[in-house]
Amino acid sequence: MSVWLDDISRDRLRTGNLQMLIDDLHVVGVTSNPTIFAKSLSSGDAYDDQIADLKTRGVTVEEASRMITTYDIRWACDVFRPVWERTGGLDGRVSLEVDPRLANETEKTIAEARALWWIVDRPNLLIKIPATLEGLPAITRCTAEGISVNVTLIFGLERYGQVIDAYMAGLEQAAAAGHDLSRIRSVASFFVSRVDTEVDQRLDKIGTPEAAALRGKAAVANARLAYELFEQRIATDRWRALSATGANIQRPLWASTSVKDPSFGDTMYVVDLVVADTVNTMPEGTIRATADHGQLLGDTVHGTYDASRQVFADLAKFGIEYDDVVNVLEIEGVDKFKASWIQLLDTISTKMGLG
């Protein structure tokens, strides 16, 4: 299982903090999202000189956002280049998300993904595309063109299956177009803690001891069943055919793994999801907590599938329907990233003296 950092900022880059995490805490990749960039831009002065230059050049706020974020991502790609080379392209990956306001527009998502791929121009880049219905064909098209994709905002098993199919379809089209499949990589970012946040607030409203006993169970169960689905799909003839031509598996990535409820152990979304061929992307606090006191017990996923299914059967008895939970989370996830992107643009606009 690979450890990636779920955070980036120019301060991390210029102070050497990112390199320190690679050297000392086994970090082999980094992910970013609109919320992370909005936070980075709104604190400190690390971006002020670049923003001043962009203002002088008369660059629009939209274009400034691209230039600012791709600068950090390109720098991070260079920091992780030795990891990328050492692992044969498996790790050393840096993720950059398309504008989340395009999450429900296929063609614009594809165009933006291409633009970011060209601007960053690093082989260890991953372009993040949301797993909305409109995002699925974008995943296929980008993969078919040789763009490595991090599929983000996956909450439910049905959608995850569609994501796997979209990736395989993209690889099949890439092979038909003559691309070297061994150069294409992908991860599927399955969100974890937000499932417990949504389910547990519904359990709290029920308020019975039986409901309370299910708190903190849904997220890990959901992720474990996602891994079961991953195993099933890579055991198919379709995948075997792709693998024979050099295709790489699309690794499950556990996202949103910081614990939001202080009554839970602060490393539970790490230690309970340890299994081969996965990534866990964590904020620095969770990485340090795991290094300090995480009780790593080996594989904690295999052998849990039936118990995981039982969790959702028990939740259904309380009227908590799985499909409703994951649909709410997808809509909420996209909306949160849209809000963060608007905050990012507002911060840039203010710093440029435009608003």
C-alpha positions in Angstrom: 0.0 0.0 0.0 1.4 3.4 -1.0 1.2 6.5 1.2 0.4 9.7 -0.6 0.1 13.2 1.0 -3.3 14.8 0.6 -2.1 18.3 0.6 0.1 20.7 -1.3 1.2 24.3 -1.0 4.0 26.5 -2.2 5.4 26.7 1.3 5.7 23.0 1.5 7.7 23.1 -1.8 10.0 26.0 -1.1 10.8 25.0 2.5 11.7 21.4 1.6 8.8 20.0 3.7 7.6 17.8 0.9 11.1 16.3 0.4 11.3 15.7 4.1 8.0 13.7 4.0 9.5 11.6 1.2 12.7 11.0 3.0 11.4 10.5 6.6 7.7 9.3 6.4 7.6 7.1 3.2 5.4 9.5 1.2 5.5 8.5 -2.4 2.9 10.7 -4.0 0.7 13.8 -3.5 -2.9 14.7 -4.2 -4.5 18.1 -4.5 -8.0 19.4 -4.8 -9.8 22.7 -5.0 -10.2 22.9 -1.2 -6.5 22.4 -0.6 -5.5 25.1 -3.1 -8.1 27.6 -1.8 -6.6 27.1 1.7 -3.0 27.5 0.4 -3.8 30.7 -1.5 -5.7 32.3 1.4 -2.8 32.0 3.9 0.6 33.5 3.9 2.5 35.4 1.1 4.0 32.5 -0.9 2.0 33.3 -4.0 2.1 37.1 -3.8 5.0 37.7 -6.2 3.5 35.4 -8.9 0.1 37.0 -8.5 1.7 40.5 -8.8 3.3 39.5 -12.1 0.1 38.0 -13.4 -1.7 41.3 -12.5 1.0 43.3 -14.4 0.5 41.1 -17.4 -3.2 41.6 -17.4 -4.0 37.9 -17.0 -7.6 37.0 -16.2 -8.4 35.5 -12.8 -9.4 32.2 -14.5 -6.1 32.0 -16.3 -4.2 33.1 -13.2 -5.7 30.2 -11.3 -4.4 27.8 -13.9 -0.9 29.3 -13.9 -0.7 29.3 -10.1 -1.9 25.8 -9.5 0.0 24.2 -12.4 3.2 25.9 -11.2 2.9 24.1 -7.8 2.0 20.8 -9.5 4.9 20.9 -11.9 7.3 21.7 -9.1 5.9 18.8 -7.1 6.2 16.5 -10.1 9.9 17.3 -10.3 10.3 16.6 -6.5 8.7 13.2 -7.0 10.4 12.4 -10.2 13.1 10.2 -8.5 10.3 8.2 -6.8 8.5 7.8 -10.2 11.7 6.5 -11.8 12.5 4.2 -8.9 9.0 2.6 -8.9 8.7 2.3 -12.6 5.9 4.8 -12.8 3.8 3.2 -10.1 4.3 6.0 -7.6 5.8 9.4 -7.5 2.5 10.7 -8.8 1.0 14.2 -8.4 -2.7 14.9 -9.0 -4.3 18.0 -10.3 -8.1 18.4 -10.6 -10.0 19.9 -13.4 -12.2 22.9 -12.6 -15.1 21.2 -10.5 -17.6 23.6 -12.1 -17.3 21.4 -15.2 -18.2 18.2 -13.3 -21.5 17.8 -15.2 -20.1 18.9 -18.7 -18.3 16.1 -20.5 -16.7 18.0 -23.4 -15.5 20.9 -21.2 -14.0 18.5 -18.7 -12.1 16.7 -21.6 -10.8 20.0 -22.9 -9.7 21.2 -19.5 -8.0 17.9 -18.8 -6.1 18.2 -22.0 -5.0 21.7 -21.3 -3.8 20.9 -17.8 -1.9 17.8 -19.2 -0.2 20.0 -21.8 0.6 22.8 -19.3 2.2 20.7 -16.6 3.9 18.4 -19.2 5.3 15.9 -16.7 5.0 12.1 -17.1 4.1 11.6 -13.4 1.0 13.8 -13.5 -2.5 12.5 -12.8 -5.5 14.5 -14.0 -8.4 14.3 -11.5 -11.8 13.9 -13.1 -14.9 13.6 -10.9 -16.8 10.3 -11.2 -20.1 12.0 -12.1 -22.2 10.4 -14.9 -20.9 13.1 -17.2 -17.4 12.5 -16.0 -17.4 8.8 -17.1 -17.0 9.4 -20.8 -14.4 12.0 -20.1 -12.4 9.4 -18.2 -12.6 7.0 -21.2 -11.6 9.7 -23.7 -8.7 11.0 -21.7 -7.4 7.5 -21.0 -7.8 6.7 -24.7 -5.6 9.7 -25.5 -2.8 8.5 -23.1 -3.7 10.9 -20.3 -3.2 9.3 -16.8 -6.3 9.9 -14.7 -7.1 10.0 -11.0 -10.9 9.5 -10.8 -12.2 11.4 -7.8 -15.3 11.7 -5.7 -16.3 8.0 -5.9 -18.7 7.1 -3.1 -20.8 4.2 -4.2 -20.1 0.7 -5.5 -22.3 1.0 -8.6 -20.5 4.1 -9.7 -17.2 2.5 -8.9 -18.0 -0.3 -11.3 -18.8 2.2 -14.0 -15.4 3.9 -13.3 -13.6 0.6 -13.8 -15.5 0.0 -17.0 -14.7 3.6 -18.2 -11.0 3.0 -17.6 -11.0 -0.3 -19.4 -12.8 1.2 -22.4 -10.3 4.0 -22.5 -7.4 1.5 -22.5 -9.0 -0.6 -25.3 -9.4 2.6 -27.4 -5.8 3.6 -26.5 -4.5 0.2 -27.7 -6.5 0.6 -30.9 -4.9 4.0 -31.5 -1.4 2.6 -31.0 -0.7 4.0 -27.5 1.8 2.1 -25.3 -0.6 1.0 -22.5 2.3 0.5 -20.0 2.7 4.3 -19.9 -0.9 5.0 -18.8 -1.7 4.9 -15.1 -4.9 5.5 -13.1 -6.2 5.4 -9.6 -9.8 5.4 -8.5 -10.3 7.7 -5.4 -12.9 6.1 -3.2 -14.0 8.5 -0.4 -14.1 7.1 3.1 -14.7 9.3 6.1 -17.6 11.3 4.5 -19.6 8.1 4.4 -19.5 7.8 8.2 -20.2 11.5 8.6 -23.5 11.1 6.6 -24.5 7.7 7.9 -23.7 8.5 11.6 -25.8 11.7 11.6 -28.7 9.7 10.4 -28.1 7.1 13.1 -27.9 9.9 15.7 -31.3 11.1 14.7 -32.7 7.6 15.4 -31.1 7.7 18.8 -31.4 4.1 19.9 -28.6 2.0 21.4 -28.9 -0.4 18.4 -28.5 2.5 16.0 -25.5 3.9 18.0 -23.8 0.5 17.7 -23.5 1.0 14.0 -21.7 4.3 14.2 -18.3 4.3 12.5 -19.0 1.1 10.6 -20.2 2.1 7.2 -17.2 3.9 5.7 -14.7 1.0 6.2 -17.3 -1.5 5.1 -18.0 0.4 1.9 -14.3 0.7 1.1 -13.7 -3.0 1.7 -16.6 -3.9 -0.6 -15.0 -1.6 -3.2 -11.9 -3.6 -3.0 -13.8 -6.8 -3.5 -15.3 -5.3 -6.6 -11.8 -4.3 -7.8 -10.6 -7.9 -7.3 -13.6 -9.2 -9.3 -13.0 -6.9 -12.2 -9.3 -7.7 -12.6 -10.2 -11.4 -12.6 -12.3 -11.0 -15.8 -11.3 -12.1 -19.3 -11.6 -8.4 -20.4 -8.9 -7.3 -17.9 -6.7 -10.3 -18.6 -6.7 -9.3 -22.3 -5.7 -5.8 -21.4 -3.1 -6.9 -19.0 -1.5 -9.1 -21.6 -0.9 -6.0 -23.7 0.9 -4.2 -20.9 -2.0 -2.3 -19.2 -1.7 -1.3 -15.6 -4.4 -1.9 -13.0 -6.4 1.1 -11.8 -5.4 1.0 -8.1 -8.1 1.8 -5.5 -7.1 5.0 -3.6 -8.6 5.6 -0.2 -9.4 9.3 0.0 -10.8 11.5 2.8 -9.0 9.3 5.4 -8.6 11.8 8.2 -11.0 11.0 11.1 -13.8 13.6 11.6 -15.3 12.2 14.7 -13.0 12.5 17.8 -14.6 9.5 19.4 -13.0 7.3 16.7 -9.3 6.3 16.6 -7.4 8.8 14.6 -5.8 6.2 12.3 -8.9 3.9 11.8 -9.2 4.8 8.1 -5.6 3.7 7.6 -5.2 0.6 9.7 -8.6 -0.9 8.8 -7.9 -0.5 5.0 -4.5 -2.0 4.6 -4.3 -4.3 1.5 -2.1 -4.7 -1.5 -2.4 -2.7 -4.7 -3.9 0.4 -3.0 -3.0 4.0 -2.1 -4.0 5.8 1.0 -3.8 9.6 0.6 -3.7 11.4 4.0 -3.1 14.8 5.4 0.2 15.2 7.2 -1.5 14.9 10.6 -2.8 11.5 9.8 0.5 10.4 8.3 2.3 11.4 11.5 -0.4 9.8 13.7 0.0 6.5 11.8 3.8 6.6 12.1 3.6 7.4 15.8 0.9 5.0 17.1 -0.9 3.3 14.2 -1.4 -0.4 14.9 -0.6 -2.0 11.6 -1.8 -5.6 11.6 -1.2 -6.5 8.0 -4.1 -7.1 5.5 -7.3 -5.9 7.2 -9.5 -6.2 4.1 -9.6 -9.9 3.0 -12.0 -12.0 5.0 -14.3 -9.0 5.8 -16.6 -8.9 2.8 -19.6 -10.8 4.3 -19.4 -8.7 7.6 -19.2 -5.6 5.5 -22.4 -6.5 3.6 -24.1 -7.1 6.9 -23.4 -3.6 8.0 -25.5 -2.2 5.1 -28.2 -4.8 5.7 -28.4 -3.6 9.3 -28.5 0.0 8.3 -31.3 -0.7 5.9 -33.4 -2.0 8.8 -33.2 1.5 10.2 -34.3 3.0 6.9 -30.8 4.2 6.0 -30.7 3.3 2.3 -27.3 2.9 0.7 -28.2 4.4 -2.7 -29.6 7.6 -1.1 -26.5 8.0 1.1 -24.0 7.8 -1.8 -26.2 10.0 -4.1 -26.3 12.7 -1.4 -22.5 12.4 -0.9 -21.7 12.8 -4.7 -23.9 15.9 -5.0 -22.4 17.3 -1.8 -18.9 16.5 -2.8 -19.1 18.2 -6.2 -20.8 21.3 -4.6 -18.1 21.5 -1.9 -15.3 21.5 -4.5 -17.2 24.1 -6.6 -17.5 26.4 -3.6 -13.8 25.9 -2.9 -12.9 26.8 -6.5 -15.0 29.9 -6.3 -13.2 30.8 -3.0 -9.9 30.3 -4.8 -10.9 32.6 -7.6 -12.1 35.2 -5.2 -8.8 35.1 -3.3 -6.8 35.6 -6.5 -9.1 38.4 -7.6 -8.6 40.1 -4.2 -4.9 39.7 -4.3 -4.9 41.1 -7.9 -6.8 44.1 -6.7 -9.8 43.2 -8.9 -12.4 42.5 -6.2 
